[in-house]
């Protein structure tokens, strides 16, 4: 199970990195990084009209993969509550017995001596 979580985490990081790059390549109101690559012409002349739509599709796919892996990692990392049948104890009951109580006769005798002084 730990190996699966490690592989998923590595894929999660790679997907996040690729998604950041894809988002930065998209042209926004200011042209984005794609506009910087194409100069004055913008993203259409640098990467082509088809490339812009392909980057948007790739971003959507990577976002879906990112969300799926995040949910899987969250569910596999959730702490599990031990079942009472497996542990042999009741829920909420202490796992060990409490320590023995102190001898009450000695405690009463000491208190009585202190009270007389």
N, C-alpha and C positions, 0 to 999 in steps of 0.2 A: 504494500500500500504506500509505503514511504517512497519507493522508486517511482510510482505513478505520480505522486504529488510533486516530486522533483522534476520530472519530465514536463508536467503541466505548467509548473512555475517557470521553467526555462522558455517554453512556448509562449507563455503569458508576457514575459519580458521582451522577447523578440517581436511579438505581435504589437506590443505597445510602441516599441521603437519604430517599426515600419509604419504604423498608423500615424505617428507624429510626422514622419517624413512625407507621407501621402497628404496629410492635412496642410502642411506647409507648401506643398507643390500646387495646391488648388489656388485658383485665382479668386480673390475676394473683391471687395470694393476698391482696395488700394492696389490690386494687382498681385499681392502676395509674393512669395519667393519665385513662383513661376513667371511673374511679370519681370522680376529682376533678371532672370535668365534670358528672357527674350528682348530686353531693352524696351524701346518705345512701343513696339508692336504688341506687347502683352503676351499672354499665354497662348493665344491662338496661333501666332506666328512662330513661337519658340517650340512648342510641343505639338502643335496641330490641334484641330477642333476635335478629332476623335480621341486624342490623348487626354483631353480635359474630361470627357465623359467616362473614359476608362479609369481615370484616377478617382473620379467620384464613385464609381462602382466598386473599385478596389477598397476604397475607404469604408464603404458600407459593409462589405464582406469582412474586413478586418475588425470593424466595430462589433459586428455580430459574434465573431470568434472571440474577441476580447471579453465581451459580456458573458458568453457561455463558459469560458475558462474561469472567469472570476466567480461565477456561481458554483461551478464544480469544486473549485478550491475552497470556497466558503463552506459548502456542505460537508466536505471531507475533513475540514479542520474543526468542525463543531464538537465541543466536548460531549462525551456520552455519559449518561447517568447509569451506574451499575444497577443491574436488575436484582431485586431481593433474592430470587431463587438461586442466583449464581454465587452471591456473597454469603448467604446464610444469615444475614442480619436484616432487621427491619429498617425501613427508611427512617432516618432521623435518630435511630438508636446509636449510642456510642459504640465504637468498634472494640474498645477494651473496657474491662470492668473498672469502676472507680477505685482509687487507692483506699486501703482500710482507714477507718476513722481513728483519730487519736484517742487514747485512753481517757475517758471522761472523769474517772475518779481522781487521777493525778491533776488534771486541769482544774477540777473543783477545789481540791485541797490547796493548790497554789493560789487560787483566787481568794480563798477564805483567809489565808495567811496575810495576803497583801491588804485585805480589807481591815484586818485587826490592827495593822501598824499605823 
